[in-house]
Amino acid sequence: MPTDNRPLSPHLQIYRLPFIVVLSITHRIAGVANAVGSLLVVYWLVALASGPEAFATAQAVLGSIPGLIILFGFSLGLFYHFGNGIRHLFWDTGRGFELHTAHRSGQVVVAGAVVLTLLVWIVALATGGA
């Protein structure tokens, strides 16, 4: 039997993932990134407790351009994961499952994460924290 005319299943080059699915995937990625990013915080705290030389090294590493980019991504991931976690708490109560509501709450979570991250970094840079 010839099978050349059978349709292929859609794949990621053809199929566009729905926004809600992308949010679910990024929520999981943000959770893993937060666990890894927390190791940076532990590294910084250990360096702080280890003395001035170790702390200066940690500050130099985390204060470099790549370090600041990683910390920015870590803070964005924290706010995104936090906001999406609150969204999931509402879902646990049976609210927000309508497609329009789920899509809109996802937009609010993404916008909130971006705004909160920028506010924290603006304040940190204005006060000399970074």
C-alpha positions in Angstrom: 0.0 0.0 0.0 1.4 3.4 -0.9 1.7 5.8 2.0 3.1 8.8 0.2 -0.2 10.7 0.1 -1.0 10.5 3.8 -0.9 13.8 5.6 1.9 14.5 8.1 1.2 15.5 11.7 1.8 19.2 12.3 5.2 20.0 13.9 6.6 23.1 15.5 7.6 24.6 12.2 4.0 24.5 11.0 1.9 24.4 14.2 1.7 27.6 16.3 1.5 26.9 20.0 -1.4 28.7 21.7 -0.4 31.5 24.1 -1.6 29.6 27.1 0.5 26.6 26.2 3.6 28.9 25.9 2.8 30.3 29.3 2.6 26.8 30.8 6.0 25.8 29.3 7.7 29.1 30.3 6.3 28.7 33.9 8.1 25.3 34.2 11.3 26.8 32.6 11.1 29.7 35.0 10.8 27.3 38.0 13.9 25.4 37.0 15.7 28.7 36.3 14.7 30.0 39.7 16.2 26.9 41.3 19.5 27.5 39.4 19.4 31.2 40.1 18.9 30.5 43.8 22.3 28.9 43.7 23.7 32.3 42.7 22.1 33.8 45.8 23.6 31.0 48.0 27.0 31.6 46.3 26.8 35.3 47.1 25.8 34.7 50.8 28.6 32.1 51.2 31.0 34.7 49.8 29.6 37.3 52.1 30.2 35.0 55.1 33.7 33.9 53.9 35.4 37.3 54.1 36.2 40.4 52.1 38.3 38.7 49.4 35.6 36.1 48.6 32.9 38.7 48.7 34.9 41.0 46.3 35.2 38.1 43.9 31.5 37.4 44.1 30.7 41.0 43.6 33.0 41.2 40.6 31.4 38.1 39.0 27.8 39.1 39.6 28.5 42.8 38.9 30.0 42.1 35.4 27.8 42.5 32.3 27.1 38.8 32.0 26.4 38.5 35.7 24.0 41.4 35.6 22.2 39.9 32.5 21.9 36.6 34.4 20.6 38.4 37.5 18.1 40.4 35.4 16.8 37.2 33.8 16.7 35.6 37.3 14.6 38.5 38.7 12.3 38.4 35.6 11.8 34.6 36.1 11.0 35.2 39.8 8.3 37.7 39.1 6.9 35.7 36.2 6.8 32.5 38.2 5.3 34.3 41.2 2.6 35.9 39.1 1.8 32.7 37.3 1.7 30.9 40.6 -1.0 33.3 41.8 -2.9 32.7 38.6 -2.7 29.0 39.2 -4.1 29.5 42.7 -7.2 31.1 41.2 -7.5 28.1 38.9 -7.3 25.8 41.9 -10.5 27.5 43.1 -12.2 26.8 39.8 -12.0 30.4 38.5 -10.5 31.8 35.3 -10.7 28.7 33.1 -12.7 30.5 30.4 -10.4 30.8 27.3 -10.7 34.6 27.2 -10.0 34.9 31.0 -7.1 32.6 30.8 -5.6 34.4 27.9 -6.1 37.8 29.6 -4.7 36.7 32.9 -1.7 35.4 31.1 -1.1 38.8 29.5 -1.4 40.4 32.9 1.1 38.0 34.3 3.7 38.7 31.6 3.1 42.5 31.7 3.3 42.5 35.5 6.5 40.5 35.5 8.2 42.9 33.0 7.0 46.0 34.9 8.0 44.7 38.3 11.4 43.6 37.1 12.0 47.0 35.5 10.9 48.8 38.6 13.2 46.8 40.9 16.2 47.3 38.6 15.5 51.0 38.2 15.4 51.4 41.9 18.4 49.2 42.4 20.5 51.2 39.9 19.2 54.5 41.2 20.3 53.7 44.7 23.6 52.1 43.7 22.5 48.6 44.5 23.8 46.9 41.3 
